[in-house]
Amino acid sequence: MTKQELGNALDNTKARSAWNRGVLAYAWDLFDTLGEAELREITALLENGDYSGGYVAFKNAVLNGADSWGQYSWGGCSLVYDTDIAKRLCNPSELKRTHNGTRRPNAREEWLDTQERALTQASLRLWETVKKVHRLQHSA
């Protein structure tokens, strides 16, 4: 699988809500961190039927040295300003309620926690796309 094939498949992903569009934007950010060599390693593991090993290699590649999505988010590997995170993930009414991200998204989270959830979903969406492209290539 090439990076272009993966990008084409990710490009065909539908996102209707503000949250899903934001998650897709994070998936594109993670896609950009994947190198061709890392993608070849992941593909080789999938070729051998080692999906768990492929997932570990994938996750290590997109986490960019962080141990978790929380560390990735709080460590500044993605968006760092609350307002930027809010604009990426919220619809207009949510932006108004949070004053464009100057207020917390809810009583339990900071914006970086919300971004962590979105990054987790984005990584899973990108991983599902990797598996989909691999299956399509081997079903022909």
C-alpha positions in Angstrom: 0.0 0.0 0.0 1.3 3.4 -0.9 0.7 6.6 1.0 -1.3 7.9 -2.0 -3.6 4.9 -2.0 -4.2 5.5 1.7 -4.8 9.2 1.2 -7.3 8.5 -1.6 -9.2 6.1 0.7 -9.2 8.6 3.5 -10.4 11.3 1.1 -13.5 9.2 0.5 -14.4 9.2 4.2 -17.7 11.0 4.9 -18.1 13.4 7.8 -21.4 15.1 8.4 -21.2 16.6 11.9 -18.8 19.2 13.2 -17.3 16.6 15.5 -16.8 14.1 12.7 -15.3 16.7 10.4 -12.9 17.6 13.3 -12.0 14.0 13.8 -11.3 13.6 10.1 -9.1 16.7 10.2 -7.1 15.0 13.0 -6.9 11.8 11.0 -5.4 13.8 8.1 -2.9 15.3 10.6 -1.9 11.8 11.7 -1.8 10.6 8.0 0.8 13.4 7.4 3.0 12.0 10.2 3.1 8.5 8.6 6.2 8.0 6.5 6.5 5.7 3.5 8.9 3.4 5.4 6.6 3.1 8.3 3.7 2.4 6.0 5.7 -0.4 4.3 6.5 -1.9 7.7 2.8 -1.9 8.6 1.8 -3.3 5.3 4.4 -6.1 5.7 3.0 -7.1 9.0 -0.6 -7.1 7.6 0.6 -9.2 4.7 1.8 -11.8 7.2 -1.6 -11.7 9.0 -0.1 -10.0 12.0 -2.9 -7.4 12.6 -2.0 -6.8 16.2 1.7 -6.2 15.3 0.5 -3.9 12.4 -1.6 -1.9 14.8 1.3 -1.6 17.3 3.6 -0.3 14.5 0.9 2.0 13.2 0.1 3.4 16.7 3.8 3.9 17.4 4.2 5.8 14.1 1.3 8.2 14.6 1.9 8.8 18.3 5.3 10.4 17.3 7.1 9.3 20.5 4.2 9.9 22.9 3.0 7.1 25.2 -0.7 7.9 24.8 -3.1 10.2 23.1 -3.4 12.2 26.4 0.4 12.7 26.4 0.2 13.6 22.7 -2.5 16.2 23.2 -1.2 17.7 26.5 2.4 17.5 25.2 1.8 19.9 22.4 2.0 17.4 19.5 -1.3 18.7 18.1 -3.3 21.9 18.5 -2.4 23.7 21.7 -4.9 26.6 21.9 -8.3 26.0 23.3 -9.9 28.3 20.7 -8.3 26.3 17.9 -9.5 23.0 19.3 -13.0 24.4 19.7 -13.1 25.7 16.2 -12.1 22.3 14.9 -14.5 20.2 16.8 -17.6 22.4 17.5 -20.7 23.4 15.6 -21.7 27.1 15.7 -24.0 26.7 18.7 -21.3 24.9 20.7 -18.8 27.6 19.8 -21.3 30.3 21.0 -21.9 28.4 24.3 -18.2 28.0 25.0 -17.4 31.6 23.8 -15.2 30.2 21.0 -13.4 27.9 23.3 -12.6 30.4 26.1 -14.9 28.4 28.4 -14.5 24.7 29.2 -16.3 22.2 26.8 -18.0 20.6 29.7 -17.7 20.1 33.5 -15.5 17.1 33.2 -12.9 18.1 30.6 -10.5 20.7 29.5 -10.2 21.3 25.7 -7.0 19.2 25.6 -9.0 16.3 27.1 -11.6 16.7 24.4 -8.8 16.8 21.8 -7.5 13.5 23.3 -10.9 11.9 22.6 -10.9 13.2 19.1 -7.3 12.0 18.5 -8.2 8.6 19.7 -11.1 8.4 17.3 -9.0 9.8 14.5 -6.3 7.2 15.0 -9.0 4.4 14.9 -10.5 5.9 11.8 -7.1 6.0 10.1 -6.3 2.4 11.2 -9.7 1.2 9.8 -8.8 2.9 6.6 -5.4 1.2 6.5 -7.1 -2.2 7.0 -9.7 -1.4 4.4 -7.1 -0.5 1.7 -5.2 -3.7 2.6 -8.4 -5.8 2.2 -9.3 -4.2 -1.1 -5.9 -4.8 -2.5 -6.0 -8.5 -1.6 -9.6 -9.2 -2.6 -8.8 -8.5 -6.3 
